[in-house]
Amino acid sequence: MRLVKGAKETFGWVTVQQNQTITIPLAAWKRYGFFVGEQALFLRGSRTSGGFGISSQRLLPCTLFSTSEQRALGYAEFLSEREVVLPECLHADPGCRLLTAFGSGLVLGLISKGPIYEEALRHPELEGGEGIFDEIGVA
């Protein structure tokens, strides 16, 4: 869903669970072609939108990013269908909601603040719209 003309496509909200997992919306899971057992790569989000991005070594070969580089945050494995555990460096309180957005064909954006996030708050029809509003911190 596009919130406003010219805006990024959004897939809905995800909520951080007690065990630090998130469930990626089905449309995003399919769009990026993620699969169970694949290694997920976590990247820093923008200063404006906060949050982080999720990709895979298939989409962004590991030679492009390592955890020692400025934008790479860590790795995890995609668990059962559409689920992934957040790396420890992402300090997300259980109940924290993130907006999923099509950032590029390479990285799924998980937005925690900014104008796109604020606009999404005005759209209760977005998938996963219930939960607590908190900002996610990145070490």
N, CA, C and O atoms as CSV, one atom per row, in Angstrom:
chain,resi,resn,atom,element,x,y,z
A,1,MET,N,N,0.847,-1.177,0.000
A,1,MET,CA,C,0.000,0.000,0.000
A,1,MET,C,C,0.892,1.240,0.000
A,1,MET,O,O,1.868,1.306,0.748
A,2,ARG,N,N,0.560,2.214,-0.832
A,2,ARG,CA,C,1.260,3.505,-0.822
A,2,ARG,C,C,0.422,4.468,0.010
A,2,ARG,O,O,-0.772,4.647,-0.230
A,3,LEU,N,N,1.077,5.083,0.993
A,3,LEU,CA,C,0.351,5.962,1.908
A,3,LEU,C,C,-0.018,7.282,1.249
A,3,LEU,O,O,-1.107,7.810,1.475
A,4,VAL,N,N,0.886,7.816,0.435
A,4,VAL,CA,C,0.644,9.058,-0.312
A,4,VAL,C,C,1.291,8.906,-1.677
A,4,VAL,O,O,2.182,8.076,-1.853
A,5,LYS,N,N,0.853,9.695,-2.637
A,5,LYS,CA,C,1.399,9.646,-3.983
A,5,LYS,C,C,2.916,9.860,-3.939
A,5,LYS,O,O,3.406,10.816,-3.337
A,6,GLY,N,N,3.643,8.951,-4.587
A,6,GLY,CA,C,5.092,9.067,-4.655
A,6,GLY,C,C,5.834,8.481,-3.461
A,6,GLY,O,O,7.065,8.448,-3.454
A,7,ALA,N,N,5.097,8.015,-2.448
A,7,ALA,CA,C,5.730,7.472,-1.243
A,7,ALA,C,C,6.167,6.027,-1.465
A,7,ALA,O,O,5.785,5.385,-2.444
A,8,LYS,N,N,6.976,5.534,-0.535
A,8,LYS,CA,C,7.390,4.140,-0.567
A,8,LYS,C,C,6.171,3.248,-0.349
A,8,LYS,O,O,5.218,3.631,0.330
A,9,GLU,N,N,6.217,2.066,-0.928
A,9,GLU,CA,C,5.170,1.080,-0.676
A,9,GLU,C,C,5.381,0.503,0.719
A,9,GLU,O,O,6.508,0.189,1.102
A,10,THR,N,N,4.312,0.367,1.466
A,10,THR,CA,C,4.393,-0.208,2.809
A,10,THR,C,C,3.673,-1.551,2.820
A,10,THR,O,O,2.729,-1.777,2.064
A,11,PHE,N,N,4.145,-2.436,3.697
A,11,PHE,CA,C,3.565,-3.773,3.820
A,11,PHE,C,C,2.774,-3.931,5.114
A,11,PHE,O,O,2.116,-4.953,5.312
A,12,GLY,N,N,2.829,-2.944,5.989
A,12,GLY,CA,C,2.131,-3.021,7.263
A,12,GLY,C,C,3.097,-2.966,8.425
A,12,GLY,O,O,4.296,-2.744,8.252
A,13,TRP,N,N,2.553,-3.172,9.616
A,13,TRP,CA,C,3.320,-3.091,10.857
A,13,TRP,C,C,3.819,-4.460,11.287
A,13,TRP,O,O,3.175,-5.475,11.025
A,14,VAL,N,N,4.980,-4.484,11.954
A,14,VAL,CA,C,5.442,-5.682,12.655
A,14,VAL,C,C,5.642,-5.290,14.107
A,14,VAL,O,O,5.958,-4.141,14.414
A,15,THR,N,N,5.458,-6.251,14.995
A,15,THR,CA,C,5.608,-6.014,16.427
A,15,THR,C,C,6.700,-6.926,16.960
A,15,THR,O,O,6.712,-8.124,16.681
A,16,VAL,N,N,7.617,-6.349,17.728
A,16,VAL,CA,C,8.686,-7.131,18.350
A,16,VAL,C,C,8.076,-7.975,19.474
A,16,VAL,O,O,7.388,-7.452,20.350
A,17,GLN,N,N,8.335,-9.267,19.438
A,17,GLN,CA,C,7.811,-10.200,20.434
A,17,GLN,C,C,8.757,-10.299,21.637
A,17,GLN,O,O,9.880,-9.798,21.587
A,18,GLN,N,N,8.307,-10.938,22.705
A,18,GLN,CA,C,9.107,-11.111,23.924
A,18,GLN,C,C,10.452,-11.776,23.640
A,18,GLN,O,O,11.453,-11.446,24.276
A,19,ASN,N,N,10.480,-12.709,22.690
A,19,ASN,CA,C,11.711,-13.434,22.366
A,19,ASN,C,C,12.552,-12.723,21.296
A,19,ASN,O,O,13.449,-13.320,20.701
A,20,GLN,N,N,12.243,-11.430,21.061
A,20,GLN,CA,C,12.975,-10.586,20.103
A,20,GLN,C,C,12.816,-11.036,18.652
A,20,GLN,O,O,13.691,-10.784,17.824
A,21,THR,N,N,11.706,-11.698,18.345
A,21,THR,CA,C,11.425,-12.053,16.957
A,21,THR,C,C,10.421,-11.079,16.366
A,21,THR,O,O,9.652,-10.434,17.080
A,22,ILE,N,N,10.449,-10.989,15.044
A,22,ILE,CA,C,9.414,-10.278,14.297
A,22,ILE,C,C,8.924,-11.223,13.211
A,22,ILE,O,O,9.654,-12.108,12.763
A,23,THR,N,N,7.689,-11.027,12.798
A,23,THR,CA,C,7.126,-11.796,11.695
A,23,THR,C,C,6.963,-10.857,10.519
A,23,THR,O,O,6.216,-9.881,10.591
A,24,ILE,N,N,7.659,-11.151,9.447
A,24,ILE,CA,C,7.644,-10.304,8.252
A,24,ILE,C,C,6.315,-10.503,7.518
A,24,ILE,O,O,5.893,-11.640,7.309
A,25,PRO,N,N,5.649,-9.405,7.125
A,25,PRO,CA,C,4.383,-9.547,6.394
A,25,PRO,C,C,4.559,-10.421,5.146
A,25,PRO,O,O,5.591,-10.364,4.478
A,26,LEU,N,N,3.551,-11.217,4.849
A,26,LEU,CA,C,3.612,-12.163,3.746
A,26,LEU,C,C,3.993,-11.501,2.418
A,26,LEU,O,O,4.817,-12.035,1.676
A,27,ALA,N,N,3.400,-10.345,2.116
A,27,ALA,CA,C,3.701,-9.669,0.848
A,27,ALA,C,C,5.179,-9.286,0.765
A,27,ALA,O,O,5.782,-9.391,-0.303
A,28,ALA,N,N,5.768,-8.844,1.875
A,28,ALA,CA,C,7.193,-8.487,1.894
A,28,ALA,C,C,8.055,-9.740,1.768
A,28,ALA,O,O,9.045,-9.749,1.037
A,29,TRP,N,N,7.671,-10.803,2.488
A,29,TRP,CA,C,8.403,-12.084,2.435
A,29,TRP,C,C,8.495,-12.571,0.986
A,29,TRP,O,O,9.556,-12.987,0.521
A,30,LYS,N,N,7.368,-12.508,0.292
A,30,LYS,CA,C,7.336,-12.957,-1.105
A,30,LYS,C,C,8.092,-11.997,-2.022
A,30,LYS,O,O,8.838,-12.437,-2.897
A,31,ARG,N,N,7.907,-10.697,-1.831
A,31,ARG,CA,C,8.548,-9.698,-2.693
A,31,ARG,C,C,10.066,-9.831,-2.669
A,31,ARG,O,O,10.716,-9.717,-3.708
A,32,TYR,N,N,10.635,-10.072,-1.484
A,32,TYR,CA,C,12.093,-10.188,-1.360
A,32,TYR,C,C,12.585,-11.621,-1.546
A,32,TYR,O,O,13.791,-11.850,-1.630
A,33,GLY,N,N,11.683,-12.572,-1.610
A,33,GLY,CA,C,12.065,-13.953,-1.851
A,33,GLY,C,C,12.815,-14.602,-0.704
A,33,GLY,O,O,13.596,-15.530,-0.920
A,34,PHE,N,N,12.585,-14.118,0.533
A,34,PHE,CA,C,13.236,-14.717,1.696
A,34,PHE,C,C,12.750,-16.161,1.852
A,34,PHE,O,O,11.651,-16.500,1.414
A,35,PHE,N,N,13.572,-17.007,2.477
A,35,PHE,CA,C,13.139,-18.377,2.740
A,35,PHE,C,C,13.727,-18.883,4.048
A,35,PHE,O,O,14.766,-18.402,4.500
A,36,VAL,N,N,13.055,-19.860,4.654
A,36,VAL,CA,C,13.461,-20.437,5.930
A,36,VAL,C,C,14.861,-21.014,5.790
A,36,VAL,O,O,15.161,-21.709,4.819
A,37,GLY,N,N,15.719,-20.722,6.771
A,37,GLY,CA,C,17.091,-21.207,6.764
A,37,GLY,C,C,18.079,-20.265,6.102
A,37,GLY,O,O,19.289,-20.427,6.266
A,38,GLU,N,N,17.588,-19.287,5.359
A,38,GLU,CA,C,18.462,-18.311,4.710
A,38,GLU,C,C,19.019,-17.355,5.762
A,38,GLU,O,O,18.350,-17.058,6.751
A,39,GLN,N,N,20.239,-16.877,5.547
A,39,GLN,CA,C,20.841,-15.935,6.486
A,39,GLN,C,C,20.336,-14.521,6.201
A,39,GLN,O,O,20.406,-14.035,5.072
A,40,ALA,N,N,19.825,-13.875,7.250
A,40,ALA,CA,C,19.341,-12.496,7.149
A,40,ALA,C,C,20.477,-11.548,7.513
A,40,ALA,O,O,21.237,-11.805,8.447
A,41,LEU,N,N,20.586,-10.466,6.780
A,41,LEU,CA,C,21.576,-9.425,7.031
A,41,LEU,C,C,20.830,-8.183,7.503
A,41,LEU,O,O,19.896,-7.734,6.839
A,42,PHE,N,N,21.234,-7.622,8.645
A,42,PHE,CA,C,20.596,-6.430,9.209
A,42,PHE,C,C,21.482,-5.222,8.957
A,42,PHE,O,O,22.680,-5.252,9.237
A,43,LEU,N,N,20.887,-4.155,8.426
A,43,LEU,CA,C,21.607,-2.929,8.094
A,43,LEU,C,C,20.989,-1.746,8.824
A,43,LEU,O,O,19.796,-1.750,9.127
A,44,ARG,N,N,21.797,-0.742,9.103
A,44,ARG,CA,C,21.292,0.480,9.745
A,44,ARG,C,C,20.260,1.164,8.868
A,44,ARG,O,O,20.364,1.162,7.641
A,45,GLY,N,N,19.261,1.751,9.518
A,45,GLY,CA,C,18.279,2.563,8.812
A,45,GLY,C,C,18.818,3.967,8.612
A,45,GLY,O,O,19.923,4.289,9.047
A,46,SER,N,N,18.036,4.788,7.958
A,46,SER,CA,C,18.457,6.174,7.722
A,46,SER,C,C,18.266,7.001,8.992
A,46,SER,O,O,17.555,6.589,9.908
A,47,ARG,N,N,18.894,8.148,9.039
A,47,ARG,CA,C,18.719,9.051,10.186
A,47,ARG,C,C,17.287,9.552,10.266
A,47,ARG,O,O,16.756,9.749,11.359
A,48,THR,N,N,16.667,9.756,9.128
A,48,THR,CA,C,15.300,10.276,9.095
A,48,THR,C,C,14.278,9.231,9.537
A,48,THR,O,O,13.376,9.537,10.317
A,49,SER,N,N,14.412,8.006,9.046
A,49,SER,CA,C,13.418,6.965,9.310
A,49,SER,C,C,13.787,6.032,10.453
A,49,SER,O,O,12.941,5.265,10.915
A,50,GLY,N,N,15.022,6.080,10.917
A,50,GLY,CA,C,15.443,5.204,12.007
A,50,GLY,C,C,15.308,3.744,11.641
A,50,GLY,O,O,15.313,3.380,10.465
A,51,GLY,N,N,15.186,2.913,12.657
A,51,GLY,CA,C,14.985,1.492,12.431
A,51,GLY,C,C,16.178,0.824,11.773
A,51,GLY,O,O,17.331,1.133,12.076
A,52,PHE,N,N,15.879,-0.100,10.862
A,52,PHE,CA,C,16.918,-0.887,10.218
A,52,PHE,C,C,16.356,-1.507,8.945
A,52,PHE,O,O,15.169,-1.378,8.647
A,53,GLY,N,N,17.216,-2.172,8.210
A,53,GLY,CA,C,16.808,-2.891,7.015
A,53,GLY,C,C,17.179,-4.348,7.144
A,53,GLY,O,O,18.118,-4.699,7.859
A,54,ILE,N,N,16.439,-5.199,6.449
A,54,ILE,CA,C,16.745,-6.627,6.402
A,54,ILE,C,C,16.921,-7.028,4.945
A,54,ILE,O,O,16.112,-6.696,4.079
A,55,SER,N,N,18.004,-7.751,4.710
A,55,SER,CA,C,18.263,-8.301,3.391
A,55,SER,C,C,18.790,-9.718,3.584
A,55,SER,O,O,18.612,-10.315,4.646
A,56,SER,N,N,19.431,-10.245,2.563
A,56,SER,CA,C,20.028,-11.574,2.668
A,56,SER,C,C,21.318,-11.584,1.870
A,56,SER,O,O,21.559,-10.707,1.041
A,57,GLN,N,N,22.136,-12.579,2.128
A,57,GLN,CA,C,23.387,-12.690,1.383
A,57,GLN,C,C,23.114,-12.972,-0.087
A,57,GLN,O,O,23.951,-12.666,-0.936
A,58,ARG,N,N,21.975,-13.543,-0.398
A,58,ARG,CA,C,21.591,-13.777,-1.785
A,58,ARG,C,C,21.337,-12.451,-2.497
A,58,ARG,O,O,21.734,-12.272,-3.649
A,59,LEU,N,N,20.674,-11.524,-1.806
A,59,LEU,CA,C,20.373,-10.221,-2.395
A,59,LEU,C,C,21.572,-9.275,-2.327
A,59,LEU,O,O,21.830,-8.521,-3.266
A,60,LEU,N,N,22.298,-9.320,-1.218
A,60,LEU,CA,C,23.500,-8.501,-1.015
A,60,LEU,C,C,24.625,-9.454,-0.606
A,60,LEU,O,O,24.760,-9.764,0.577
A,61,PRO,N,N,25.418,-9.914,-1.538
A,61,PRO,CA,C,26.475,-10.870,-1.186
A,61,PRO,C,C,27.325,-10.376,-0.022
A,61,PRO,O,O,27.612,-9.184,0.088
A,62,CYS,N,N,27.728,-11.310,0.850
A,62,CYS,CA,C,28.471,-10.947,2.071
A,62,CYS,C,C,29.746,-10.182,1.775
A,62,CYS,O,O,30.285,-9.520,2.662
A,63,THR,N,N,30.238,-10.257,0.556
A,63,THR,CA,C,31.444,-9.500,0.226
A,63,THR,C,C,31.162,-7.999,0.180
A,63,THR,O,O,32.089,-7.193,0.255
A,64,LEU,N,N,29.894,-7.621,0.058
A,64,LEU,CA,C,29.545,-6.201,0.016
A,64,LEU,C,C,29.499,-5.575,1.399
A,64,LEU,O,O,29.851,-4.406,1.562
A,65,PHE,N,N,29.066,-6.343,2.403
A,65,PHE,CA,C,28.920,-5.812,3.752
A,65,PHE,C,C,29.454,-6.813,4.761
A,65,PHE,O,O,29.234,-8.017,4.628
A,66,SER,N,N,30.142,-6.325,5.749
A,66,SER,CA,C,30.517,-7.160,6.888
A,66,SER,C,C,30.084,-6.411,8.139
A,66,SER,O,O,29.826,-5.209,8.082
A,67,THR,N,N,30.002,-7.103,9.263
A,67,THR,CA,C,29.528,-6.443,10.471
A,67,THR,C,C,30.499,-5.387,10.968
A,67,THR,O,O,30.147,-4.604,11.851
A,68,SER,N,N,31.699,-5.342,10.432
A,68,SER,CA,C,32.644,-4.301,10.844
A,68,SER,C,C,32.408,-2.990,10.105
A,68,SER,O,O,32.935,-1.950,10.502
A,69,GLU,N,N,31.623,-3.031,9.036
A,69,GLU,CA,C,31.364,-1.804,8.297
A,69,GLU,C,C,30.269,-0.993,8.984
A,69,GLU,O,O,29.510,-1.517,9.800
A,70,GLN,N,N,30.199,0.269,8.647
A,70,GLN,CA,C,29.324,1.213,9.345
A,70,GLN,C,C,27.841,0.853,9.297
A,70,GLN,O,O,27.153,1.021,10.304
A,71,ARG,N,N,27.325,0.369,8.176
A,71,ARG,CA,C,25.882,0.123,8.070
A,71,ARG,C,C,25.454,-1.265,8.497
A,71,ARG,O,O,24.300,-1.453,8.882
A,72,ALA,N,N,26.344,-2.245,8.443
A,72,ALA,CA,C,25.961,-3.612,8.803
A,72,ALA,C,C,25.869,-3.750,10.317
A,72,ALA,O,O,26.763,-3.319,11.045
A,73,LEU,N,N,24.773,-4.359,10.787
A,73,LEU,CA,C,24.536,-4.520,12.225
A,73,LEU,C,C,24.726,-5.951,12.702
A,73,LEU,O,O,25.145,-6.174,13.837
A,74,GLY,N,N,24.427,-6.905,11.864
A,74,GLY,CA,C,24.543,-8.293,12.277
A,74,GLY,C,C,23.794,-9.227,11.358
A,74,GLY,O,O,23.219,-8.825,10.347
A,75,TYR,N,N,23.821,-10.492,11.744
A,75,TYR,CA,C,23.193,-11.554,10.966
A,75,TYR,C,C,22.285,-12.388,11.859
A,75,TYR,O,O,22.450,-12.417,13.079
A,76,ALA,N,N,21.335,-13.059,11.243
A,76,ALA,CA,C,20.480,-14.038,11.921
A,76,ALA,C,C,19.975,-14.968,10.833
A,76,ALA,O,O,20.245,-14.758,9.650
A,77,GLU,N,N,19.249,-15.986,11.233
A,77,GLU,CA,C,18.683,-16.913,10.264
A,77,GLU,C,C,17.170,-16.740,10.246
A,77,GLU,O,O,16.539,-16.590,11.292
A,78,PHE,N,N,16.591,-16.761,9.035
A,78,PHE,CA,C,15.137,-16.750,8.945
A,78,PHE,C,C,14.644,-18.078,9.498
A,78,PHE,O,O,15.019,-19.148,9.019
A,79,LEU,N,N,13.798,-17.988,10.516
A,79,LEU,CA,C,13.297,-19.181,11.201
A,79,LEU,C,C,12.072,-19.706,10.489
A,79,LEU,O,O,11.984,-19.640,9.263
A,80,SER,N,N,11.131,-20.225,11.246
A,80,SER,CA,C,9.894,-20.710,10.657
A,80,SER,C,C,9.302,-19.628,9.767
A,80,SER,O,O,9.645,-18.452,9.891
A,81,GLU,N,N,8.446,-20.018,8.905
A,81,GLU,CA,C,7.887,-19.121,7.891
A,81,GLU,C,C,7.713,-17.672,8.350
A,81,GLU,O,O,6.882,-17.379,9.211
A,82,ARG,N,N,8.513,-16.763,7.761
A,82,ARG,CA,C,8.410,-15.310,7.914
A,82,ARG,C,C,8.938,-14.782,9.244
A,82,ARG,O,O,8.729,-13.605,9.540
A,83,GLU,N,N,9.597,-15.576,10.043
A,83,GLU,CA,C,10.051,-15.123,11.358
A,83,GLU,C,C,11.572,-15.006,11.404
A,83,GLU,O,O,12.285,-15.818,10.813
A,84,VAL,N,N,12.067,-13.973,12.121
A,84,VAL,CA,C,13.499,-13.783,12.302
A,84,VAL,C,C,13.746,-13.177,13.680
A,84,VAL,O,O,12.961,-12.358,14.157
A,85,VAL,N,N,14.844,-13.587,14.314
A,85,VAL,CA,C,15.243,-13.042,15.617
A,85,VAL,C,C,16.127,-11.833,15.367
A,85,VAL,O,O,17.040,-11.892,14.544
A,86,LEU,N,N,15.866,-10.735,16.068
A,86,LEU,CA,C,16.673,-9.531,15.924
A,86,LEU,C,C,18.034,-9.721,16.594
A,86,LEU,O,O,18.108,-10.322,17.666
A,87,PRO,N,N,19.115,-9.219,15.982
A,87,PRO,CA,C,20.428,-9.288,16.620
A,87,PRO,C,C,20.430,-8.497,17.931
A,87,PRO,O,O,19.641,-7.567,18.098
A,88,GLU,N,N,21.312,-8.862,18.852
A,88,GLU,CA,C,21.375,-8.209,20.167
A,88,GLU,C,C,21.633,-6.710,20.081
A,88,GLU,O,O,21.201,-5.965,20.960
A,89,CYS,N,N,22.325,-6.254,19.045
A,89,CYS,CA,C,22.644,-4.823,18.940
A,89,CYS,C,C,21.410,-3.966,18.666
A,89,CYS,O,O,21.464,-2.745,18.816
A,90,LEU,N,N,20.304,-4.583,18.268
A,90,LEU,CA,C,19.048,-3.848,18.072
A,90,LEU,C,C,18.271,-3.911,19.380
A,90,LEU,O,O,17.732,-4.958,19.738
A,91,HIS,N,N,18.215,-2.816,20.075
A,91,HIS,CA,C,17.553,-2.769,21.376
A,91,HIS,C,C,16.077,-2.451,21.181
A,91,HIS,O,O,15.675,-1.287,21.186
A,92,ALA,N,N,15.282,-3.487,21.010
A,92,ALA,CA,C,13.855,-3.304,20.758
A,92,ALA,C,C,13.051,-3.847,21.927
A,92,ALA,O,O,13.177,-5.015,22.294
A,93,ASP,N,N,12.235,-3.000,22.500
A,93,ASP,CA,C,11.361,-3.435,23.579
A,93,ASP,C,C,10.238,-4.299,23.013
A,93,ASP,O,O,9.694,-3.989,21.953
A,94,PRO,N,N,9.886,-5.381,23.711
A,94,PRO,CA,C,8.724,-6.164,23.276
A,94,PRO,C,C,7.509,-5.236,23.145
A,94,PRO,O,O,7.268,-4.392,24.008
A,95,GLY,N,N,6.755,-5.399,22.068
A,95,GLY,CA,C,5.613,-4.544,21.797
A,95,GLY,C,C,5.943,-3.387,20.877
A,95,GLY,O,O,5.035,-2.736,20.359
A,96,CYS,N,N,7.224,-3.115,20.660
A,96,CYS,CA,C,7.645,-2.045,19.750
A,96,CYS,C,C,7.134,-2.357,18.344
A,96,CYS,O,O,7.265,-3.482,17.862
A,97,ARG,N,N,6.550,-1.348,17.691
A,97,ARG,CA,C,6.032,-1.527,16.336
A,97,ARG,C,C,6.924,-0.831,15.325
A,97,ARG,O,O,7.394,0.285,15.547
A,98,LEU,N,N,7.145,-1.507,14.222
A,98,LEU,CA,C,7.945,-0.979,13.118
A,98,LEU,C,C,7.120,-1.066,11.844
A,98,LEU,O,O,6.378,-2.027,11.640
A,99,LEU,N,N,7.249,-0.074,11.002
A,99,LEU,CA,C,6.554,-0.056,9.724
A,99,LEU,C,C,7.452,-0.694,8.671
A,99,LEU,O,O,8.600,-0.282,8.502
A,100,THR,N,N,6.943,-1.685,7.971
A,100,THR,CA,C,7.731,-2.308,6.903
A,100,THR,C,C,7.482,-1.555,5.604
A,100,THR,O,O,6.344,-1.226,5.269
A,101,ALA,N,N,8.568,-1.288,4.876
A,101,ALA,CA,C,8.459,-0.517,3.643
A,101,ALA,C,C,9.416,-1.050,2.589
A,101,ALA,O,O,10.498,-1.547,2.903
A,102,PHE,N,N,9.004,-0.938,1.347
A,102,PHE,CA,C,9.830,-1.319,0.208
A,102,PHE,C,C,10.854,-0.210,0.000
A,102,PHE,O,O,10.554,0.822,-0.600
A,103,GLY,N,N,12.070,-0.438,0.504
A,103,GLY,CA,C,13.119,0.569,0.359
A,103,GLY,C,C,13.812,0.445,-0.981
A,103,GLY,O,O,14.151,1.445,-1.613
A,104,SER,N,N,14.017,-0.775,-1.405
A,104,SER,CA,C,14.620,-1.094,-2.697
A,104,SER,C,C,14.335,-2.563,-2.940
A,104,SER,O,O,13.745,-3.229,-2.088
A,105,GLY,N,N,14.736,-3.064,-4.064
A,105,GLY,CA,C,14.570,-4.480,-4.321
A,105,GLY,C,C,15.577,-5.316,-3.567
A,105,GLY,O,O,15.566,-6.543,-3.667
A,106,LEU,N,N,16.454,-4.666,-2.809
A,106,LEU,CA,C,17.528,-5.361,-2.112
A,106,LEU,C,C,17.365,-5.408,-0.602
A,106,LEU,O,O,17.829,-6.350,0.039
A,107,VAL,N,N,16.709,-4.400,-0.021
A,107,VAL,CA,C,16.615,-4.291,1.442
A,107,VAL,C,C,15.186,-3.921,1.844
A,107,VAL,O,O,14.624,-2.946,1.347
A,108,LEU,N,N,14.604,-4.717,2.755
A,108,LEU,CA,C,13.289,-4.402,3.326
A,108,LEU,C,C,13.505,-3.418,4.463
A,108,LEU,O,O,14.250,-3.712,5.398
A,109,GLY,N,N,12.869,-2.259,4.400
A,109,GLY,CA,C,13.002,-1.251,5.448
A,109,GLY,C,C,12.041,-1.507,6.594
A,109,GLY,O,O,10.873,-1.829,6.375
A,110,LEU,N,N,12.539,-1.361,7.822
A,110,LEU,CA,C,11.710,-1.403,9.027
A,110,LEU,C,C,11.883,-0.057,9.711
A,110,LEU,O,O,12.916,0.208,10.325
A,111,ILE,N,N,10.876,0.784,9.604
A,111,ILE,CA,C,10.941,2.196,9.960
A,111,ILE,C,C,10.411,2.419,11.373
A,111,ILE,O,O,9.384,1.863,11.763
A,112,SER,N,N,11.142,3.256,12.142
A,112,SER,CA,C,10.738,3.498,13.529
A,112,SER,C,C,10.346,4.941,13.830
A,112,SER,O,O,9.873,5.229,14.929
A,113,LYS,N,N,10.533,5.854,12.873
A,113,LYS,CA,C,10.197,7.261,13.115
A,113,LYS,C,C,10.169,8.013,11.791
A,113,LYS,O,O,10.421,7.438,10.732
A,114,GLY,N,N,9.862,9.287,11.863
A,114,GLY,CA,C,9.930,10.143,10.682
A,114,GLY,C,C,8.613,10.306,9.960
A,114,GLY,O,O,7.589,9.788,10.406
A,115,PRO,N,N,8.629,11.031,8.835
A,115,PRO,CA,C,7.394,11.391,8.135
A,115,PRO,C,C,6.613,10.199,7.584
A,115,PRO,O,O,5.383,10.220,7.607
A,116,ILE,N,N,7.290,9.166,7.093
A,116,ILE,CA,C,6.574,7.997,6.574
A,116,ILE,C,C,5.868,7.281,7.727
A,116,ILE,O,O,4.716,6.867,7.597
A,117,TYR,N,N,6.561,7.142,8.844
A,117,TYR,CA,C,6.002,6.502,10.038
A,117,TYR,C,C,4.790,7.292,10.531
A,117,TYR,O,O,3.742,6.720,10.828
A,118,GLU,N,N,4.948,8.612,10.612
A,118,GLU,CA,C,3.851,9.470,11.072
A,118,GLU,C,C,2.635,9.365,10.156
A,118,GLU,O,O,1.501,9.329,10.632
A,119,GLU,N,N,2.864,9.317,8.855
A,119,GLU,CA,C,1.757,9.173,7.909
A,119,GLU,C,C,1.072,7.824,8.099
A,119,GLU,O,O,-0.154,7.739,8.020
A,120,ALA,N,N,1.839,6.776,8.345
A,120,ALA,CA,C,1.270,5.434,8.533
A,120,ALA,C,C,0.356,5.387,9.758
A,120,ALA,O,O,-0.623,4.641,9.776
A,121,LEU,N,N,0.674,6.179,10.775
A,121,LEU,CA,C,-0.169,6.212,11.974
A,121,LEU,C,C,-1.585,6.683,11.658
A,121,LEU,O,O,-2.523,6.374,12.393
A,122,ARG,N,N,-1.739,7.422,10.574
A,122,ARG,CA,C,-3.053,7.932,10.163
A,122,ARG,C,C,-3.825,6.930,9.293
A,122,ARG,O,O,-4.895,7.247,8.773
A,123,HIS,N,N,-3.266,5.706,9.139
A,123,HIS,CA,C,-3.892,4.691,8.288
A,123,HIS,C,C,-4.148,3.421,9.095
A,123,HIS,O,O,-3.352,2.483,9.035
A,124,PRO,N,N,-5.244,3.379,9.846
A,124,PRO,CA,C,-5.543,2.211,10.678
A,124,PRO,C,C,-5.780,0.933,9.874
A,124,PRO,O,O,-5.781,-0.166,10.428
A,125,GLU,N,N,-5.981,1.086,8.563
A,125,GLU,CA,C,-6.228,-0.091,7.726
A,125,GLU,C,C,-4.957,-0.887,7.423
A,125,GLU,O,O,-5.033,-1.979,6.859
A,126,LEU,N,N,-3.793,-0.353,7.791
A,126,LEU,CA,C,-2.550,-1.088,7.553
A,126,LEU,C,C,-2.530,-2.382,8.360
A,126,LEU,O,O,-2.972,-2.409,9.509
A,127,GLU,N,N,-2.025,-3.441,7.766
A,127,GLU,CA,C,-1.925,-4.750,8.421
A,127,GLU,C,C,-1.120,-4.638,9.712
A,127,GLU,O,O,-0.105,-3.943,9.760
A,128,GLY,N,N,-1.580,-5.325,10.759
A,128,GLY,CA,C,-0.846,-5.349,12.026
A,128,GLY,C,C,-0.944,-4.044,12.786
A,128,GLY,O,O,-0.024,-3.705,13.531
A,129,GLY,N,N,-2.026,-3.298,12.626
A,129,GLY,CA,C,-2.135,-1.960,13.182
A,129,GLY,C,C,-2.288,-1.801,14.668
A,129,GLY,O,O,-2.321,-0.669,15.150
A,130,GLU,N,N,-2.384,-2.888,15.430
A,130,GLU,CA,C,-2.547,-2.731,16.869
A,130,GLU,C,C,-1.209,-2.964,17.579
A,130,GLU,O,O,-0.377,-3.726,17.087
A,131,GLY,N,N,-0.994,-2.317,18.728
A,131,GLY,CA,C,0.244,-2.507,19.486
A,131,GLY,C,C,0.725,-1.232,20.150
A,131,GLY,O,O,0.039,-0.210,20.118
A,132,ILE,N,N,1.891,-1.292,20.745
A,132,ILE,CA,C,2.485,-0.174,21.475
A,132,ILE,C,C,3.399,0.598,20.535
A,132,ILE,O,O,4.069,-0.004,19.696
A,133,PHE,N,N,3.438,1.908,20.661
A,133,PHE,CA,C,4.340,2.725,19.864
A,133,PHE,C,C,5.574,3.049,20.664
A,133,PHE,O,O,5.503,3.738,21.681
A,134,ASP,N,N,6.700,2.557,20.209
A,134,ASP,CA,C,8.001,2.840,20.829
A,134,ASP,C,C,9.012,3.004,19.710
A,134,ASP,O,O,8.799,2.532,18.594
A,135,GLU,N,N,10.094,3.665,20.011
A,135,GLU,CA,C,11.166,3.798,19.040
A,135,GLU,C,C,12.204,2.728,19.320
A,135,GLU,O,O,12.454,2.383,20.475
A,136,ILE,N,N,12.797,2.212,18.285
A,136,ILE,CA,C,13.833,1.187,18.434
A,136,ILE,C,C,15.185,1.850,18.513
A,136,ILE,O,O,15.435,2.839,17.824
A,137,GLY,N,N,16.056,1.322,19.340
A,137,GLY,CA,C,17.403,1.863,19.475
A,137,GLY,C,C,18.429,0.957,18.826
A,137,GLY,O,O,18.299,-0.267,18.856
A,138,VAL,N,N,19.435,1.553,18.247
A,138,VAL,CA,C,20.524,0.801,17.630
A,138,VAL,C,C,21.813,1.204,18.330
A,138,VAL,O,O,22.137,2.388,18.422
A,139,ALA,N,N,22.550,0.203,18.826
A,139,ALA,CA,C,23.801,0.474,19.542
A,139,ALA,C,C,24.859,1.006,18.606
A,139,ALA,O,O,25.977,1.289,19.035
